[in-house]
Amino acid sequence: MLDYLRKECRDSTGFVVPVPDRMIMQEQYELIDKLLETRELSKEEWIQVLENRNAASADYLFEKARRIREAVYGKDVYIRGLIEISSYCKNNCYYCGIRRDNRKAERYRLTPEDILRCTDEGWRLGFRTFVLQGGEDGYYTDDLLCDLLEKIKSRHPGCAVTLSLGERGEKSFRRLFEAGADRYLLRHETADSNHYAMLHPPEQRLETRKECLFALKRIGYQVGSGFMVGSPGQTTENLAEDLLFLKELNPQMVGIGPFIPHHDTPFGTCPAGSVELTVYLLGLIRLMLPHVLLPATTALGTLDPQGREKGILAGANVVMPNLSPVAVRKKYSLYDNKLCTGEEAAESLSALKERIHRIGYTVVIDRGDYR
Ligand code: 5AD
């Protein structure tokens, strides 16, 4: 074990005594400074910076994270209109409420016409990025999606379209890119293959997930990855691996949010992840990837009414209000109590703007591309 990972040391007479807090604090400041300067830490250093975190190191971290975020993006907060196009999914992720085996999940899928109506409404409200997210649903063929992408782009010239439709073949990713898709979100969920196997059935493989992510980058998408914080079985070492993987992938976007149990899944009685740890990770990711587009996620807002504000004050610069038709919103139930109304809803944008304004930031009408 590395010397500095010890939580205790010996005094001059050989007695074991706790490491003085001041020493731990000194190490925390040094690690945060190192991350700020070199944009990377070793696995052991990631573990240490996570395990010894405290309120004072969080303040120090968040102050640095805000300074970097403001140097790159100023005080702007980008909004994305999230359209949840389908609750059908062929996958069976143990954590997810719309997993294939959840017979109680209410299924729906939006037609291209439904989706176009959402984008029209979104454009009117000031959204310049639309995120089409859904379960892995064979209804959305390449032909259907290419036609839809062309229609969205011609109705709303200058908008950006992000897809978040799970794993597809490289050929499919390429066709969608050529039809106008700008960005793709595909969280890696966990970068440790053993942990991946605890969260997913055997037919889902981390390798495939990673291959998709690297293919998306090769094609030229702005790529987003990310993971859940506090998913069942997750260790600090796993989180260190997630951060090392993100460094390697170097994505333009990173989505992280706390795990929240869904009562009709195998993880229905597992405890939720921590808001405090999620926000700390947001700060660390901002230091590691200064230009990254980093949302304060819905899951963060679901667990804590101040979650989004805390995320932004830790270095996040994106929020993704729900632009799905109100009639289907409750059916896209990834986890219990998922927000879909109030400030989470696209139609309440003015309330969201007001809240962001109160913490010193500004929601802007902009595609919000990676800089
Ligand atoms: N808690 C938190 N996040 C979840 N997701 C799916 N299920 C849950 C859950 N129970 C996240 C996954 C997925 C994204 C669309 O939603 O990380 O990538």
Boltz pocket constraint, residues with backbone or C-beta under 6 A from the ligand:
constraints:
  - pocket:
      binder: B
      contacts: [[A, 95], [A, 96], [A, 97], [A, 186], [A, 187], [A, 189], [A, 227], [A, 228], [A, 257], [A, 258], [A, 259], [A, 260], [A, 261], [A, 262], [A, 299], [A, 334], [A, 335]]
      max_distance: 6.0
